[in-house]
């Protein structure tokens, strides 16, 4: 029996967070992975914007420029993601 029954007790610790796959495998933390994916997306957006401006400057229609920009967005984002995987960031 405790000496002082009115003494504040320490709250029980909540359930511990289960280790994620990246923590157990020794990979980068989740925040680094999210940042790497955002960098890949931003590179794709910059490439798509440059493509749209270039195609419009060269006289292509709006729909052609938008289609080409979409293809470049997917291609550049995918390529940067592959590079990041090869570097071990993802």
Secondary structure, DSSP 8 states (H G I E B T S, - for coil): --S-TTS-------------HHHHHT---HHHHHHHHHHHHHHHHHHHHHHHHHHHHTT--HHHHHHHHHHHHHHHHHHHHHHHHHHT--
